Amino acid sequence: MEDEERQAFLNAAIDWVEATWGETACPYCGNRYWEVGSPFVLETASRDELTPHFPVMCSNCGNTVLVNAFRAGLLPEPDEE
């Protein structure tokens, strides 16, 4: 992923988190501020496929949630291309 494409993805991911999670608090520390990390690919065990994810991290305690970029609607599913 090139720098411009990566930045556009990160901006879209931030918008998605803000729209979807809103003021959702971290379940561990109660903080309401989140940071979005760079996307990466995970291989699924059940389907032997690669799926893009991005981390969403609590800015206080570091609790991290992985979000599937396909399910978030940030990238088209492979069969939709």
Residue frames as a rotation matrix with the C-alpha (Angstrom) as fourth column:
MET 1
0.592 0.806 0.000 0.00
0.806 -0.592 0.000 0.00
0.000 0.000 -1.000 0.00
GLU 2
-0.288 -0.712 0.640 1.54
0.683 -0.621 -0.383 3.31
0.671 0.327 0.666 -1.07
ASP 3
-0.884 -0.189 -0.427 1.68
0.457 -0.536 -0.710 6.34
-0.095 -0.823 0.560 1.25
GLU 4
-0.777 0.629 -0.015 -1.27
-0.613 -0.751 0.245 8.20
0.143 0.200 0.969 -0.29
GLU 5
-0.095 0.735 -0.671 -3.40
-0.252 0.634 0.731 5.06
0.963 0.239 0.125 -0.43
ARG 6
-0.429 -0.153 -0.890 -2.43
0.733 0.517 -0.443 4.19
0.528 -0.842 -0.110 3.16
GLN 7
-0.983 0.046 -0.177 -3.32
0.071 -0.798 -0.598 7.67
-0.168 -0.601 0.781 4.40
ALA 8
-0.478 0.865 -0.155 -6.68
-0.721 -0.285 0.631 7.58
0.502 0.413 0.760 2.59
PHE 9
-0.066 0.419 -0.906 -7.41
0.242 0.887 0.393 4.20
0.968 -0.193 -0.160 4.20
LEU 10
-0.697 -0.264 -0.667 -6.44
0.692 -0.004 -0.722 5.47
0.188 -0.964 0.185 7.66
ASN 11
-0.911 0.411 0.040 -8.68
-0.413 -0.902 -0.130 8.53
-0.017 -0.135 0.991 7.23
ALA 12
-0.150 0.884 -0.442 -11.58
-0.559 0.293 0.776 6.28
0.816 0.363 0.450 6.20
ALA 13
-0.215 0.005 -0.977 -10.88
0.567 0.815 -0.120 3.95
0.796 -0.579 -0.178 9.15
ILE 14
-0.955 -0.131 -0.266 -10.87
0.293 -0.563 -0.773 6.89
-0.048 -0.816 0.576 11.58
ASP 15
-0.618 0.786 -0.022 -14.18
-0.744 -0.575 0.340 8.10
0.255 0.226 0.940 10.13
TRP 16
-0.057 0.585 -0.809 -15.60
-0.127 0.799 0.588 4.56
0.990 0.137 0.029 10.47
VAL 17
-0.559 -0.214 -0.801 -14.53
0.706 0.383 -0.596 4.29
0.434 -0.899 -0.063 14.12
GLU 18
-0.980 0.186 -0.071 -16.00
-0.123 -0.848 -0.516 7.70
-0.156 -0.497 0.854 14.95
ALA 19
-0.394 0.884 -0.254 -19.29
-0.815 -0.208 0.541 6.92
0.425 0.420 0.802 13.18
THR 20
0.065 0.402 -0.913 -19.62
-0.079 0.914 0.397 3.33
0.995 0.046 0.091 14.41
TRP 21
-0.296 -0.285 -0.911 -18.19
0.801 0.445 -0.400 3.46
0.519 -0.849 0.097 17.93
GLY 22
0.530 0.507 0.680 -19.03
0.129 -0.841 0.526 7.07
0.838 -0.191 -0.511 18.80
GLU 23
0.135 -0.413 0.901 -18.27
-0.852 -0.512 -0.107 7.56
0.505 -0.753 -0.421 22.49
THR 24
0.823 0.155 -0.547 -17.72
0.028 0.950 0.310 3.87
0.568 -0.270 0.777 23.21
ALA 25
0.502 -0.636 0.586 -15.49
-0.863 -0.330 0.383 3.50
-0.050 -0.698 -0.714 26.24
CYS 26
-0.357 -0.711 -0.606 -12.63
-0.564 0.681 -0.467 1.05
0.745 0.175 -0.644 26.54
PRO 27
0.626 0.685 -0.372 -13.91
-0.144 0.570 0.809 -1.95
0.767 -0.452 0.455 28.51
TYR 28
0.170 -0.652 -0.739 -10.72
0.806 0.523 -0.276 -2.07
0.567 -0.549 0.614 30.59
CYS 29
-0.679 -0.568 -0.466 -10.02
0.733 -0.560 -0.386 1.53
-0.042 -0.603 0.797 31.62
GLY 30
0.229 0.897 -0.377 -13.09
0.789 -0.398 -0.468 3.53
-0.570 -0.190 -0.799 30.57
ASN 31
-0.576 -0.514 -0.635 -11.13
0.020 -0.786 0.618 5.86
-0.817 0.343 0.463 28.27
ARG 32
0.504 0.842 0.195 -13.14
0.305 0.038 -0.952 7.18
-0.808 0.539 -0.237 25.30
TYR 33
0.482 -0.417 -0.770 -10.25
-0.784 -0.598 -0.167 8.04
-0.391 0.684 -0.616 22.98
TRP 34
0.624 -0.178 0.761 -9.08
0.319 0.947 -0.039 5.58
-0.714 0.267 0.647 20.35
GLU 35
-0.068 -0.698 -0.713 -6.24
-0.743 -0.441 0.503 5.50
-0.665 0.564 -0.489 17.83
VAL 36
0.921 0.370 0.122 -6.27
-0.166 0.656 -0.736 3.73
-0.352 0.658 0.665 14.47
GLY 37
-0.013 -0.987 0.160 -3.20
-0.276 0.158 0.948 1.83
-0.961 -0.032 -0.274 13.27
SER 38
-0.410 -0.290 -0.865 -1.89
-0.890 -0.078 0.448 0.81
-0.197 0.954 -0.226 9.88
PRO 39
0.686 0.727 -0.041 -3.72
-0.709 0.654 -0.265 -1.95
-0.165 0.210 0.963 8.02
PHE 40
-0.596 -0.802 0.038 -2.23
-0.766 0.583 0.272 -5.41
-0.240 0.133 -0.962 7.68
VAL 41
0.106 0.602 -0.792 -3.33
-0.775 0.548 0.313 -8.81
0.622 0.581 0.525 6.39
LEU 42
-0.320 -0.102 0.942 -4.29
-0.755 0.628 -0.189 -11.88
-0.572 -0.772 -0.278 8.43
GLU 43
-0.662 0.124 -0.739 -4.70
-0.468 0.702 0.537 -15.38
0.586 0.701 -0.406 7.08
THR 44
0.183 0.804 0.566 -7.88
-0.983 0.159 0.092 -17.08
-0.015 -0.573 0.819 8.21
ALA 45
-0.713 -0.473 0.518 -7.56
-0.538 0.843 0.029 -20.66
-0.450 -0.258 -0.855 9.41
SER 46
-0.088 0.788 0.610 -10.99
0.053 0.615 -0.787 -21.82
-0.995 -0.038 -0.096 8.29
ARG 47
0.848 0.530 0.010 -10.95
0.068 -0.090 -0.994 -20.48
-0.526 0.843 -0.113 4.76
ASP 48
0.020 -0.943 0.331 -7.24
0.788 0.219 0.575 -20.22
-0.615 0.249 0.748 4.00
GLU 49
0.487 0.188 0.853 -7.74
0.717 -0.644 -0.267 -16.66
0.499 0.742 -0.449 2.77
LEU 50
-0.699 -0.679 -0.224 -6.04
0.707 -0.609 -0.360 -13.37
0.108 -0.410 0.906 3.44
THR 51
0.449 0.876 0.174 -8.16
0.797 -0.481 0.366 -10.64
0.404 -0.026 -0.914 5.02
PRO 52
-0.449 -0.617 0.646 -7.17
0.283 -0.784 -0.553 -7.02
0.848 -0.066 0.526 5.65
HIS 53
0.470 0.510 -0.720 -7.55
0.852 -0.051 0.520 -5.72
0.229 -0.859 -0.459 9.20
PHE 54
-0.149 -0.558 0.816 -6.72
0.000 -0.825 -0.564 -2.53
0.989 -0.084 0.123 11.05
PRO 55
-0.404 -0.053 -0.913 -6.04
0.863 0.310 -0.399 -2.12
0.304 -0.949 -0.080 14.77
VAL 56
0.295 0.458 0.839 -8.03
-0.100 -0.858 0.504 0.27
0.950 -0.233 -0.208 16.95
MET 57
-0.317 -0.597 -0.737 -6.15
0.711 0.365 -0.601 0.98
0.628 -0.714 0.309 20.17
CYS 58
0.802 0.480 -0.355 -7.19
0.584 -0.505 0.636 2.63
0.126 -0.717 -0.686 23.43
SER 59
0.338 -0.701 0.628 -5.05
0.050 -0.654 -0.755 5.75
0.940 0.286 -0.186 23.74
ASN 60
0.467 -0.146 0.872 -4.78
-0.850 -0.347 0.397 5.20
0.245 -0.927 -0.286 27.50
CYS 61
0.375 -0.262 0.889 -4.19
-0.578 0.684 0.445 1.51
-0.725 -0.681 0.105 28.30
GLY 62
-0.550 -0.672 -0.495 -3.39
-0.789 0.223 0.573 0.15
-0.275 0.706 -0.653 24.84
ASN 63
-0.131 0.599 0.790 -6.25
0.089 0.801 -0.592 -2.34
-0.987 -0.007 -0.158 24.64
THR 64
-0.690 -0.220 -0.689 -6.37
-0.632 -0.279 0.723 -3.25
-0.351 0.935 0.053 20.95
VAL 65
0.242 0.811 0.533 -9.23
-0.018 0.553 -0.833 -4.48
-0.970 0.192 0.148 18.81
LEU 66
-0.876 -0.477 0.069 -8.73
0.031 0.086 0.996 -5.77
-0.481 0.875 -0.061 15.26
VAL 67
0.176 0.942 -0.285 -11.37
-0.316 -0.220 -0.923 -4.72
-0.932 0.252 0.259 12.73
ASN 68
-0.276 -0.159 0.948 -11.87
0.731 0.605 0.314 -6.56
-0.624 0.780 -0.051 9.44
ALA 69
-0.730 -0.096 -0.677 -11.68
-0.220 -0.905 0.365 -3.93
-0.648 0.415 0.639 6.68
PHE 70
-0.868 0.495 -0.045 -14.08
0.146 0.341 0.928 -5.94
0.475 0.799 -0.369 4.47
ARG 71
-0.228 0.824 -0.519 -16.74
0.946 0.313 0.082 -6.13
0.230 -0.472 -0.851 7.20
ALA 72
-0.276 0.054 -0.960 -16.27
0.499 -0.846 -0.191 -2.43
-0.822 -0.531 0.206 8.00
GLY 73
0.687 0.593 0.419 -16.98
0.631 -0.202 -0.749 -1.67
-0.360 0.779 -0.514 4.32
LEU 74
0.467 -0.589 -0.660 -13.65
-0.335 -0.808 0.484 0.08
-0.818 -0.005 -0.575 3.80
LEU 75
-0.679 -0.626 -0.384 -12.50
-0.633 0.233 0.739 -2.34
-0.373 0.745 -0.554 1.11
PRO 76
0.269 0.820 -0.505 -14.57
-0.950 0.313 0.003 -4.37
0.161 0.479 0.863 -1.35
GLU 77
0.393 -0.062 0.917 -14.89
-0.313 0.929 0.197 -8.10
-0.865 -0.365 0.346 -0.72
PRO 78
-0.636 -0.770 0.043 -12.75
-0.230 0.242 0.943 -10.06
-0.736 0.590 -0.331 -3.25
ASP 79
-0.542 0.473 0.695 -15.82
0.776 0.599 0.199 -11.36
-0.322 0.647 -0.691 -5.11
GLU 80
0.529 0.743 -0.410 -17.19
0.544 -0.667 -0.508 -7.81
-0.651 0.046 -0.757 -5.40
GLU 81
-0.188 -0.711 -0.678 -14.25
-0.187 -0.652 0.735 -6.52
-0.964 0.265 -0.011 -7.44
